[in-house]
Amino acid sequence: MMKELVELLAKALVDHPDQVTVLQTDTEKTVNLQLLVASDDMGKVIGKQGKIANAMRTLVKAAAVKDGRRVHVDIDQ
């Protein structure tokens, strides 16, 4: 669910939605999500002073509370 949420949000923000990929690794209490986007879309996903990236992380963390898990979102190109 969290992976799909990050992918949906990222695809709505970028110019190249076909290059958006989200990789997920799970541990017992943690979910690590790695968001991969095209290099020219990095600024759109991060936003000014990281505001968009922080907002995305906040939404995903709120979704993870239901499962009692922690989520880490990394953004790469």
Secondary structure, DSSP 8 states (H G I E B T S, - for coil): -HHHHHHHHHHHH-S-GGG-EEEEEE-SSEEEEEEE--GGGHHHHH-GGGHHHHHHHHHHHHHHHTTT-EEEEEEE-
